Amino acid sequence: MDSPVQWASCGEAWIGLIRHVWITGVPADDDRGPVIEGPPVLVEITSPRPVDPIVERYGDAAKLALYTRKFTEDTIVEPFKYSYGARIKGQLTWAADLLRARPYSKSGWISLTTPGEPYDSVPCLTGLAFRIRDERLLMTATFRSQNAFTSYLNYLPLADVQAEMARSLGLDQGPMRVFVDVPHLYLSDAGAALRVMRPALPRLL
């Protein structure tokens, strides 16, 4: 398997995913309208931080606050149909206890899916993996599908989840890997995606 594409920050990974879909994607259908679908991609964010200058400049602060609530609150926040906070929080203690007992373990996986749940409530983020390497906490996030245009709204809260876990284990925060099986862009977002991608491209080349 090829090595993951490396980006320094959550903001760079966001723009990189938009570009990946824009360059390699093909037309496809979706319940919300036509999309461009890119091939699966694995990226590594070498310095994930919950505050990011690219996101501050080009992102939507109100939406980021809403998605942060999705990741931190136990109850479902409108307009979402599920809470990542409820699905993640109860399992972090289990994962931390495992890594304290077996720091070398590769079993620190938690699932965010529930068998038999309604079709329209299956989360895009399906699992998180935590492991300790070189005295740093590494995390992998697996997405069955991801809207590239809004991907930063997941990356920054996930950086917070990783940082929280690292603090609980007394470790430094290492890279965050993100695997996306079906990255995509809605055609309705194409103009806005270009406005974000074009001015940021020179710094990423």
Long-range contacts (C-beta under 8 A, 24 or more apart in sequence): 1-42, 2-42, 4-42, 4-43, 4-44, 4-177, 5-41, 5-42, 5-43, 5-44, 6-43, 6-44, 6-46, 7-43, 7-44, 7-45, 7-46, 7-204, 8-45, 8-46, 8-47, 9-45, 9-47, 9-48, 9-49, 9-52, 9-53, 9-54, 10-45, 10-48, 10-49, 10-52, 10-54, 10-55, 10-152, 10-155, 10-156, 10-159, 11-52, 11-53, 11-54, 11-55, 11-58, 11-59, 11-152, 11-200, 12-45, 12-54, 12-204, 13-43, 13-45, 13-151, 13-152, 13-155, 13-178, 14-54, 14-55, 14-59, 14-148, 14-151, 14-152, 14-155, 15-54, 15-196, 15-197, 15-200, 15-201, 15-204, 16-43, 16-204, 17-41, 17-43, 17-146, 17-148, 17-151, 17-180, 17-183, 18-148, 18-149, 18-151, 18-185, 18-193, 18-196, 18-197, 19-197, 19-201, 19-204, 20-148, 20-183, 21-148, 21-183, 21-184, 21-185, 22-185, 22-193, 22-197, 25-183, 25-184, 25-185, 28-184, 30-184, 30-186, 32-186, 33-186, 33-187, 33-188, 34-186, 34-187, 35-184, 35-185, 35-186, 35-187, 36-184, 36-185, 36-187, 36-190, 37-182, 37-183, 37-184, 38-148, 38-182, 38-183, 38-184, 39-183, 40-179, 40-180, 40-181, 40-182, 40-183, 41-179, 41-180, 41-183, 42-177, 42-178, 42-179, 42-180, 43-177, 43-178, 43-180, 44-175, 44-176, 44-177, 44-178, 45-155, 45-159, 45-175, 45-176, 45-177, 45-178, 46-175, 47-175, 48-155, 48-158, 48-159, 48-162, 48-163, 48-173, 48-175, 48-176, 49-159, 50-156, 50-157, 50-159, 50-160, 50-163, 51-156, 52-152, 52-156, 54-200, 55-152, 55-156, 58-196, 58-199, 58-200, 59-152, 59-153, 60-153, 63-150, 63-153, 64-152, 64-153, 64-156, 67-153, 67-154, 67-157, 68-156, 68-157, 68-160, 70-157, 71-157, 71-158, 71-160, 71-161, 72-157, 72-160, 81-118, 81-120, 81-121, 82-121, 82-123, 84-112, 84-123, 84-125, 84-157, 87-112, 87-123, 88-112, 88-128, 88-161, 92-161, 92-164, 92-165, 92-168, 95-130, 95-165, 96-130, 96-165, 96-168, 96-169, 99-130, 99-131, 99-132, 99-169, 100-169, 103-132, 104-132, 105-131, 106-131, 124-154, 125-154, 125-158, 128-158, 128-161, 130-162, 130-165, 132-169, 132-171, 133-174, 134-174, 135-171, 135-172, 136-166, 136-171, 136-172, 136-173, 136-174, 137-162, 137-165, 137-166, 137-169, 137-171, 137-172, 137-173, 137-174, 138-174, 138-175, 138-176, 138-177, 139-165, 139-174, 139-176, 139-177, 140-176, 140-177, 140-178, 140-179, 141-176, 141-177, 141-178, 141-179, 142-179, 142-181, 143-178, 143-179, 143-180, 143-181, 144-181, 144-182, 145-180, 145-181, 145-182, 145-183, 145-184, 146-180, 146-182, 146-183, 146-184, 147-184, 147-185, 147-186, 147-189, 148-183, 148-184, 148-185, 148-193, 149-185, 149-186, 149-189, 149-192, 149-193, 149-196, 151-180, 151-183
